Amino acid sequence: MTPTDSMAFVGDPPLWRPEADRVDVSCTFTWDIEEAYRLRDAWAQHYDVVRIGGPAIDGEGHEFEPGMYVRHGVTITHRGCIRSCPWCLVNGPLRLIEIKPGWIEQSNNLLATPREHQAKVYAMLREQRRRVKLAGGLDVRLLDGWVAEQLRSVPIGEVFLAADTKAALKPLREAVRHLSFLSRRQLRCYVLIAYGGETSTEAEERLEAVWDAGCLPFAQLYQPPDRYVGYNHEWKALARKWSRPAAMFAAHNELLPGPPDVLVTPGELAASPLLVRQNPEQRVP
């Protein structure tokens, strides 16, 4: 999700450094805060004004500026969530913000917003000239016939659902039934693993259940907000297998169908943890 324009950098200052009035260091995850401050000091050796911010420093922020700290095409249409899942890093009440165009909808729990707001989002997505990716994770408990009809009218590349517990499997199956017009290749599903003492065997059983429901799982190893957990080879191998479509289709003796017309791969869903942007006022074309 990192911007790809010439004024965005990841890490230390390069040998070639363009002129800039200001540098912003954006930190996404709390466990990278120390590194973010180190980068601030590194860039301050070359630029007079260097600021530090981002979700790990100052929360969700206010409005959304396309192409600023995420790649062109990503849009966020609200902040916060109605849920209080103990493993989730999203906090704060749900708050609507101005809808700005994009074909990668990255908001948290879009289906929790009022229907009027959702209708405006779907209308915006219908105007995009690219296949749409609903990457924020649709709440399967809120996905009903109305939502399905709205999605049917959108040129879908991929829809991401979420099933982080055993209890989520039943509403997941119902959501997939509503979205029967989409193929397995288009139906991805975030699956949190290794949380709350879960074993790798238990995690794989849930991942298989998500596959059986008709989705392509996207396994996510749990990371707490106060530190970074380095998982062993077994856990990493499990997460790798269950996040790569080719590996999953091979494991189930099925042919991998051609990918939908989307801009980003599942591996690009995780935002770059440390983004440095020069001249933040400069907009991406």
C-alpha positions as CSV (number, residue, x, y, z in Angstrom):
1,M,0.0,0.0,0.0
2,T,3.1,2.3,0.0
3,P,2.9,5.2,-2.4
4,T,4.9,4.8,-5.6
5,D,5.5,8.4,-6.6
6,S,9.0,9.9,-6.7
7,M,8.6,11.8,-3.4
8,A,7.9,8.8,-1.2
9,F,10.7,6.8,0.5
10,V,11.0,3.9,2.9
11,G,13.8,3.9,5.4
12,D,16.9,6.0,5.6
13,P,17.7,9.0,3.3
14,P,19.1,7.9,-0.1
15,L,22.2,9.3,-1.6
16,W,20.0,11.2,-4.1
17,R,17.7,13.5,-2.2
18,P,15.3,16.0,-3.9
19,E,14.7,19.4,-2.6
20,A,11.8,19.7,-0.1
21,D,10.4,22.2,2.3
22,R,9.3,19.5,4.8
23,V,9.7,15.8,5.4
24,D,7.0,13.7,7.1
25,V,7.8,10.3,8.7
26,S,4.6,8.2,8.9
27,C,4.6,5.2,11.3
28,T,1.8,2.6,11.0
29,F,2.5,0.2,13.9
30,T,3.3,0.9,17.5
31,W,6.2,-1.5,17.6
32,D,8.0,0.6,15.0
33,I,7.8,3.9,17.0
34,E,11.4,3.7,18.1
35,E,12.6,3.2,14.6
36,A,10.3,6.0,13.4
37,Y,12.0,8.5,15.7
38,R,15.4,7.2,14.6
39,L,14.4,7.9,11.0
40,R,13.2,11.3,11.9
41,D,16.6,12.1,13.3
42,A,18.3,10.6,10.2
43,W,16.3,12.8,7.8
44,A,16.7,15.8,10.0
45,Q,20.4,15.8,9.1
46,H,19.5,16.8,5.6
47,Y,16.2,18.8,6.0
48,D,15.3,21.7,8.3
49,V,11.7,20.6,9.0
50,V,11.0,16.9,9.7
51,R,7.7,15.8,11.4
52,I,6.6,12.4,12.7
53,G,3.1,11.1,12.7
54,G,0.9,8.3,11.5
55,P,-1.6,5.8,13.1
56,A,1.0,4.6,15.7
57,I,1.7,8.2,16.8
58,D,-1.5,10.2,16.6
59,G,-4.3,7.6,16.0
60,E,-6.7,7.4,13.0
61,G,-6.4,11.1,12.1
62,H,-9.2,13.2,10.6
63,E,-9.9,13.2,6.9
64,F,-8.4,11.1,4.2
65,E,-6.1,12.4,1.5
66,P,-5.7,10.1,-1.5
67,G,-2.2,9.3,-2.5
68,M,-0.6,11.0,0.5
69,Y,0.5,8.1,2.8
70,V,-1.0,5.2,0.8
71,R,-0.7,4.4,-2.9
72,H,-2.9,5.9,-5.5
73,G,-6.2,4.1,-5.8
74,V,-6.7,3.5,-2.1
75,T,-9.7,5.2,-0.5
76,I,-10.9,5.4,3.1
77,T,-14.5,6.5,3.6
78,H,-14.9,6.3,7.4
79,R,-12.9,5.9,10.6
80,G,-13.4,3.6,13.6
81,C,-15.6,0.6,14.1
82,I,-18.7,-0.4,16.1
83,R,-17.0,-3.6,17.4
84,S,-14.5,-3.9,20.2
85,C,-12.7,-7.1,19.2
86,P,-9.9,-7.7,21.8
87,W,-7.3,-8.5,19.1
88,C,-8.0,-5.5,16.8
89,L,-5.9,-2.4,16.7
90,V,-8.7,-0.3,15.3
91,N,-10.1,1.9,18.1
92,G,-12.4,4.9,18.4
93,P,-16.1,5.3,17.5
94,L,-17.3,5.0,14.0
95,R,-17.1,8.3,12.2
96,L,-18.0,9.1,8.6
97,I,-15.6,11.2,6.5
98,E,-15.8,12.7,3.0
99,I,-16.0,10.0,0.3
100,K,-13.1,10.4,-2.2
101,P,-12.6,8.3,-5.3
102,G,-10.6,5.1,-5.4
103,W,-10.9,1.5,-6.4
104,I,-9.3,-0.1,-3.3
105,E,-11.8,0.5,-0.5
106,Q,-9.8,0.1,2.7
107,S,-12.2,1.3,5.4
108,N,-12.7,-0.7,8.6
109,N,-16.2,-2.3,8.7
110,L,-17.9,-0.5,5.9
111,L,-21.1,-2.4,6.5
112,A,-21.4,-0.9,9.9
113,T,-22.0,2.6,8.4
114,P,-25.5,3.8,7.6
115,R,-27.1,2.5,4.4
116,E,-27.2,6.0,3.0
117,H,-23.4,6.3,3.3
118,Q,-22.8,2.8,1.9
119,A,-25.0,3.6,-1.1
120,K,-22.8,6.6,-1.8
121,V,-19.7,4.5,-1.5
122,Y,-21.0,1.9,-3.9
123,A,-22.0,4.7,-6.4
124,M,-18.5,6.0,-6.3
125,L,-17.1,2.5,-6.8
126,R,-19.3,2.0,-9.9
127,E,-17.7,5.0,-11.5
128,Q,-14.1,3.5,-11.2
129,R,-12.5,2.3,-14.4
130,R,-10.7,-0.5,-12.6
131,R,-11.9,-3.7,-10.9
132,V,-12.8,-2.9,-7.3
133,K,-11.1,-4.4,-4.3
134,L,-13.0,-4.2,-1.0
135,A,-10.0,-4.8,1.2
136,G,-11.2,-3.5,4.5
137,G,-12.9,-6.7,5.5
138,L,-16.7,-6.9,5.2
139,D,-18.4,-7.9,8.5
140,V,-20.2,-11.1,7.6
141,R,-22.7,-10.6,10.4
142,L,-24.0,-7.5,8.5
143,L,-23.9,-8.8,5.0
144,D,-27.4,-9.3,3.8
145,G,-29.4,-9.3,0.6
146,W,-29.3,-5.5,0.2
147,V,-25.5,-5.5,0.5
148,A,-25.2,-8.3,-2.0
149,E,-27.4,-6.5,-4.6
150,Q,-25.2,-3.4,-4.2
151,L,-22.0,-5.4,-4.7
152,R,-23.5,-7.1,-7.7
153,S,-23.7,-3.7,-9.4
154,V,-20.0,-3.0,-8.7
155,P,-17.2,-4.4,-11.0
156,I,-15.7,-6.6,-8.3
157,G,-12.1,-7.8,-8.5
158,E,-11.9,-9.1,-4.9
159,V,-14.0,-8.9,-1.8
160,F,-12.4,-9.5,1.6
161,L,-14.6,-11.0,4.3
162,A,-13.4,-11.9,7.9
163,A,-13.7,-14.9,10.1
164,D,-11.5,-14.7,13.1
165,T,-13.2,-17.1,15.4
166,K,-15.1,-20.4,15.2
167,A,-18.3,-18.5,15.9
168,A,-17.8,-16.5,12.7
169,L,-18.0,-19.6,10.5
170,K,-21.8,-19.8,10.4
171,P,-22.4,-16.2,9.4
172,L,-19.5,-16.5,6.9
173,R,-21.3,-19.4,5.1
174,E,-24.5,-17.3,5.0
175,A,-22.5,-14.3,3.6
176,V,-21.0,-16.5,0.9
177,R,-24.5,-17.7,0.0
178,H,-25.5,-14.1,-0.6
179,L,-22.4,-13.6,-2.7
180,S,-22.9,-16.7,-4.9
181,F,-22.3,-14.6,-8.0
182,L,-18.6,-14.3,-7.0
183,S,-16.1,-17.0,-7.5
184,R,-13.8,-18.4,-4.9
185,R,-11.0,-16.4,-6.5
186,Q,-12.9,-13.2,-5.8
187,L,-13.9,-14.2,-2.3
188,R,-11.0,-13.7,0.1
189,C,-11.3,-14.0,3.9
190,Y,-9.1,-12.7,6.6
191,V,-8.5,-15.3,9.2
192,L,-6.7,-14.4,12.5
193,I,-4.5,-17.2,13.8
194,A,-2.4,-17.8,16.9
195,Y,-4.5,-15.7,19.1
196,G,-5.6,-16.7,22.7
197,G,-3.5,-19.8,23.0
198,E,-4.7,-21.3,19.7
199,T,-2.5,-24.2,18.4
200,S,-1.4,-24.5,14.8
201,T,-3.6,-27.6,14.4
202,E,-6.7,-25.7,15.6
203,A,-5.8,-22.8,13.3
204,E,-5.5,-25.0,10.3
205,E,-8.9,-26.6,11.0
206,R,-10.5,-23.2,10.9
207,L,-8.6,-22.3,7.7
208,E,-9.9,-25.5,6.1
209,A,-13.4,-24.6,7.3
210,V,-13.1,-21.2,5.6
211,W,-12.0,-22.9,2.4
212,D,-14.9,-25.3,2.6
213,A,-17.2,-22.3,2.9
214,G,-16.1,-21.2,-0.5
215,C,-13.5,-18.6,0.2
216,L,-9.8,-18.2,-0.2
217,P,-8.4,-17.7,3.3
218,F,-5.8,-15.0,4.0
219,A,-4.2,-16.1,7.3
220,Q,-2.9,-13.3,9.6
221,L,-0.6,-14.1,12.5
222,Y,-1.7,-12.2,15.6
223,Q,0.4,-9.2,16.7
224,P,-0.3,-7.5,20.0
225,P,-0.2,-3.7,20.2
226,D,2.7,-3.4,22.6
227,R,5.3,-5.6,21.0
228,Y,6.2,-7.6,17.9
229,V,6.0,-11.4,18.1
230,G,8.5,-13.4,16.1
231,Y,6.8,-16.6,15.2
232,N,8.6,-19.9,14.7
233,H,8.9,-21.7,11.4
234,E,5.8,-23.8,11.9
235,W,3.5,-20.8,12.3
236,K,5.2,-18.9,9.5
237,A,4.8,-21.8,7.1
238,L,1.2,-22.2,8.0
239,A,0.5,-18.5,7.4
240,R,2.4,-18.5,4.1
241,K,0.5,-21.5,2.8
242,W,-2.9,-20.1,3.7
243,S,-2.3,-16.7,2.2
244,R,-1.0,-17.8,-1.2
245,P,-3.8,-18.8,-3.6
246,A,-1.5,-21.0,-5.7
247,A,-0.5,-23.0,-2.6
248,M,-4.1,-23.5,-1.5
249,F,-5.3,-24.6,-4.8
250,A,-2.4,-27.0,-5.1
251,A,-3.0,-28.4,-1.6
252,H,-6.6,-29.2,-2.6
253,N,-5.8,-30.6,-6.0
254,E,-7.5,-27.9,-7.9
255,L,-6.4,-25.8,-10.8
256,L,-5.7,-22.1,-10.0
257,P,-8.1,-20.0,-12.1
258,G,-6.9,-16.8,-13.7
259,P,-6.7,-13.8,-11.4
260,P,-9.3,-11.1,-11.5
261,D,-8.3,-7.7,-12.9
262,V,-7.0,-6.1,-9.7
263,L,-4.2,-3.7,-9.0
264,V,-2.6,-5.2,-5.9
265,T,-1.8,-8.7,-4.8
266,P,-2.6,-10.1,-1.3
267,G,1.0,-9.6,-0.3
268,E,0.6,-5.9,-0.8
269,L,-2.3,-5.6,1.7
270,A,0.0,-5.0,4.7
271,A,0.9,-1.3,4.6
272,S,4.6,-0.4,4.8
273,P,5.2,0.2,8.5
274,L,7.5,3.2,8.0
275,L,6.9,5.6,5.2
276,V,8.9,8.8,4.7
277,R,7.3,11.5,2.4
278,Q,9.0,14.7,1.2
279,N,6.9,17.7,0.3
280,P,3.6,16.3,1.7
281,E,1.7,19.2,0.0
282,Q,2.6,17.7,-3.4
283,R,-0.2,15.6,-4.6
284,V,0.2,12.4,-6.7
285,P,-1.1,12.9,-10.3
